[in-house]
Amino acid sequence: MATTIEYVAGAERPALLIELLDDDGNVIDLTGFTGSVKLGLDTSSTALTKTSGVSCSTTGITVTWTAGDLALTAGTYLGEAKATSSGLDYIRQFTLTIVPALA
């Protein structure tokens, strides 16, 4: 079952942990991999590409948001997390919803 990830527009916390699972449901150890994350409202455009603040470890890909990263228009974004090592990629997609902040 997919989990809905939701942030308020402009939020910087909490960090996002993306676990990649193998066929047996075990978390894949991504130590030594290089990570990146993209967000877009659809597959034809990218609203955010993030490489700094993205780390790979035994628990998955952790995205640490910084000021302005999530200052996006409210909506449901297609997210793509990538972990790369030796030219080979693990790529997973997810959805992330940005809700408007209170005035």
SERO-4910 file (N, C-alpha, C, O; in steps of 0.05 Angstrom, whole numbers):
BEGIN
 pado doro    nc1    nc2    nc3   cac1   cac2   cac3    cc1    cc2    cc3    oc1    oc2    oc3
  Met    A     17    -24      0      0      0      0     18     25      0     37     27     16
  Ala    A     12     44    -17     27     68    -19     20     87      4     -3     88     13
  Thr    A     40    100     14     36    120     35     35    148     22     51    154      4
  Thr    A     17    164     31     16    192     21     35    208     38     33    209     63
  Ile    A     53    222     25     72    239     38     61    267     35     55    276     13
  Glu    A     58    282     57     45    308     56     62    328     71     71    323     94
  Tyr    A     67    351     59     81    373     71     64    399     67     50    401     47
  Val    A     67    418     85     55    444     81     75    460     64     99    458     68
  Ala    A     65    476     45     82    492     28    101    508     45     93    522     64
  Gly    A    127    507     38    147    522     52    159    507     76    178    518     88
  Ala    A    149    484     83    160    469    106    189    461    101    198    458     78
  Glu    A    204    457    122    232    448    120    236    423    137    258    411    135
  Arg    A    217    414    153    220    391    170    194    375    168    173    387    162
  Pro    A    194    350    172    217    333    178    231    324    152    220    328    130
  Ala    A    255    313    155    269    301    132    252    278    121    236    267    136
  Leu    A    256    271     97    241    249     84    259    225     81    280    227     69
  Leu    A    251    202     91    266    177     88    251    160     68    227    154     71
  Ile    A    265    152     46    253    135     26    268    108     27    292    107     22
  Glu    A    253     88     35    265     61     36    260     46     10    238     47     -1
  Leu    A    281     34      0    279     17    -24    280    -12    -14    299    -19      0
  Leu    A    261    -28    -23    259    -55    -13    266    -75    -35    260    -71    -58
  Asp    A    279    -97    -27    284   -119    -46    260   -137    -49    239   -131    -37
  Asp    A    262   -158    -64    239   -175    -70    228   -189    -45    205   -198    -44
  Asp    A    245   -191    -24    237   -204      1    226   -184     22    219   -191     44
  Gly    A    225   -158     14    215   -138     32    235   -126     51    228   -112     69
  Asn    A    261   -132     46    282   -122     63    292    -95     51    293    -92     27
  Val    A    300    -77     69    311    -51     61    338    -56     47    355    -70     58
  Ile    A    341    -44     23    366    -46      8    387    -27     21    381     -3     24
  Asp    A    411    -37     26    433    -21     37    444     -4     15    455    -14     -4
  Leu    A    441     22     17    450     41     -4    476     56      5    482     77     -7
  Thr    A    490     45     24    515     57     33    534     60      9    538     41     -6
  Gly    A    545     84      5    564     89    -17    550     98    -42    564    105    -62
  Phe    A    524     98    -43    510    108    -67    507    138    -66    510    151    -45
  Thr    A    503    150    -89    497    179    -92    467    181    -97    456    168   -114
  Gly    A    454    199    -82    425    202    -84    416    228    -96    430    248    -95
  Ser    A    392    227   -108    379    252   -118    349    248   -117    339    225   -117
  Val    A    335    270   -117    305    269   -117    295    291   -136    306    313   -137
  Lys    A    274    284   -151    260    303   -168    231    303   -160    220    283   -152
  Leu    A    218    326   -163    189    329   -160    178    344   -184    190    363   -193
  Gly    A    155    335   -194    142    348   -216    112    343   -215    103    323   -204
  Leu    A     96    361   -225     67    358   -225     59    336   -245     37    325   -243
  Asp    A     76    331   -265     72    309   -284     99    301   -295    119    312   -287
  Thr    A     99    282   -314    125    273   -324    137    292   -345    159    287   -355
  Ser    A    123    313   -353    133    331   -373    150    354   -362    162    369   -378
  Ser    A    150    358   -336    165    380   -325    175    373   -296    163    356   -283
  Thr    A    196    387   -288    207    382   -261    205    408   -246    216    429   -255
  Ala    A    193    408   -222    190    432   -206    213    434   -186    220    457   -178
  Leu    A    226    412   -179    249    412   -161    267    389   -167    258    366   -170
  Thr    A    293    395   -169    314    374   -171    332    379   -147    342    401   -144
  Lys    A    336    358   -131    352    361   -107    374    340   -106    369    316   -107
  Thr    A    399    349   -104    422    331   -100    436    337    -74    446    318    -62
  Ser    A    438    362    -66    450    368    -40    430    362    -18    406    367    -22
  Gly    A    439    352      4    421    345     26    408    319     21    389    312     35
  Val    A    417    303      2    406    277     -4    429    257      3    450    257     -9
  Ser    A    423    239     22    444    219     30    433    191     28    409    186     32
  Cys    A    450    172     23    443    144     21    457    129     43    480    135     50
  Ser    A    443    110     55    454     95     78    441     68     80    427     59     61
  Thr    A    445     54    102    433     28    106    403     29    108    389      9    105
  Thr    A    392     53    115    363     55    118    349     66     93    324     66     93
  Gly    A    364     74     73    351     84     48    362    111     40    385    117     45
  Ile    A    345    127     27    353    153     18    339    174     36    315    173     40
  Thr    A    355    191     48    345    212     66    347    239     52    369    246     43
  Val    A    325    254     51    325    280     38    321    300     61    301    300     75
  Thr    A    341    318     64    339    339     84    332    365     69    348    375     53
  Trp    A    308    375     74    298    398     60    312    423     71    318    425     95
  Thr    A    316    443     54    327    469     62    306    490     54    287    485     40
  Ala    A    312    515     64    293    537     59    287    540     30    305    541     13
  Gly    A    262    540     23    253    544     -4    249    519    -21    235    520    -41
  Asp    A    260    496    -12    256    472    -27    227    465    -32    219    459    -54
  Leu    A    211    467    -11    183    459    -13    164    483    -15    140    481     -9
  Ala    A    174    506    -24    158    529    -29    146    526    -57    150    542    -75
  Leu    A    130    505    -59    118    498    -85     88    504    -85     76    506    -64
  Thr    A     77    506   -109     48    509   -112     34    484   -100     43    462   -104
  Ala    A     13    489    -86     -2    466    -74    -10    447    -96    -18    455   -118
  Gly    A     -8    421    -91    -16    401   -110     -3    374   -104     12    372    -84
  Thr    A     -9    355   -120      3    328   -117     25    325   -137     20    326   -161
  Tyr    A     49    320   -127     73    318   -144     81    289   -147     78    273   -129
  Leu    A     91    282   -171    104    256   -175    133    260   -166    146    278   -175
  Gly    A    142    243   -149    169    244   -139    185    221   -150    174    199   -155
  Glu    A    211    225   -154    228    204   -164    254    205   -148    269    225   -149
  Ala    A    260    184   -134    284    182   -118    303    163   -133    295    142   -143
  Lys    A    329    172   -135    349    156   -149    373    152   -132    383    171   -120
  Ala    A    383    127   -131    408    120   -117    426    108   -138    419     88   -151
  Thr    A    450    119   -142    468    111   -163    495    102   -152    506    114   -134
  Ser    A    505     79   -162    531     69   -155    543     54   -179    529     37   -191
  Ser    A    567     61   -187    581     48   -209    564     49   -235    564     30   -250
  Gly    A    550     71   -239    535     74   -264    508     59   -264    494     60   -284
  Leu    A    501     45   -242    476     31   -240    457     46   -221    466     56   -201
  Asp    A    431     47   -228    412     62   -213    390     45   -201    380     26   -213
  Tyr    A    383     52   -176    357     44   -165    340     69   -168    348     91   -159
  Ile    A    316     66   -179    298     89   -183    271     81   -172    260     60   -180
  Arg    A    259     97   -155    232     92   -145    216    117   -147    226    139   -144
  Gln    A    190    114   -154    172    137   -155    153    137   -131    148    115   -120
  Phe    A    144    160   -124    126    164   -102    109    189   -107    115    204   -125
  Thr    A     89    193    -91     74    218    -93     78    234    -67     80    223    -46
  Leu    A     79    260    -71     82    279    -49     62    301    -53     61    314    -74
  Thr    A     46    306    -33     26    327    -34     35    351    -19     43    349      4
  Ile    A     34    375    -32     39    400    -18     12    413    -13     -4    418    -32
  Val    A      7    419     12    -18    432     20    -12    461     26     10    468     36
  Pro    A    -31    479     21    -25    508     26    -22    514     56    -35    501     72
  Ala    A     -5    532     62     -1    542     90    -25    560     97    -36    573     80
  Leu    A    -31    561    122    -52    579    132    -42    608    129    -19    614    132
  Ala    A    -61    626    122    -54    654    119    -49    668    145    -43    692    146
***
